[in-house]
């Protein structure tokens, strides 16, 4: 009445039962360089990439997860809403594309109900701009647009235990070598700090969070950065996994999110690809 909430000053009760769900991903309490789930079990992060998993027109998303689960995988990477720049319904970025957000919600819930032990790392700002465009676009967004999107992300996604986050992917930490990117990506790094700190302050469940550099670039942030929970890397034929040694001082998991895909051989296609890529993995 009078515009007030009808639940004001009301009370009630409910019963809670133990769940078989493993819960959210956390740093392992016995080893900070490993992960565990809320129920105390060690989590072995075996990951694949499915950038278009949340794209509404993608019809084989359920079969993909079935195949992934059959291979023993435990997580996969995806762009939010399934494609770049699909958060909004208008070019002014004043209206969210509700159908895309609802579609992602439906698939995340299906995963939780059908494959509750499969987790998704969502590249938050792959969907904000064009490919590798964060350096050019983020600075043009008004603070109100940034705040609105960050608030909406947390309000829609923080309740899901089967998600964790990577602010960007394929992002340079050093100067860009070619036009139009010819300087250090200051805007992108500032964006990462703004997004990471926002989630660190406002995500009540504290999902794991990181930042994704591009191929062979070093990780951009120090071990003391408050919002960084794991080191994210992209490598090039990292058969020996020596890259992890550079981060021995980081008390956190090192996640090699991506190496070359089978179709991206760069003239180095192996004679025995089945063996080679299994060995790489």
Secondary structure, DSSP 8 states (H G I E B T S, - for coil): -TT--TTTT---------------EEEETTEEEEEEETTS-EE---EEE-TTTT-TT---HHHHHHHHHHTT--EEEEEGGGSTT-SBSSTTS-SB-HHHHHHHHHHHHHHHHH-TT-EEEEEGGGGTSSTT-HHHHGGGS-HHHHHHHHHHHHHHHTT-TTEEEES-SSB-SS--SSTT--S--HHHHHHHHHHHHHHHHH-TT---EE--B-TT----S-TT-TT--EEEEE-SS-TT-GGGGGGTT-SSEEEEEE---TT--TT---TTHHHHHHHH-
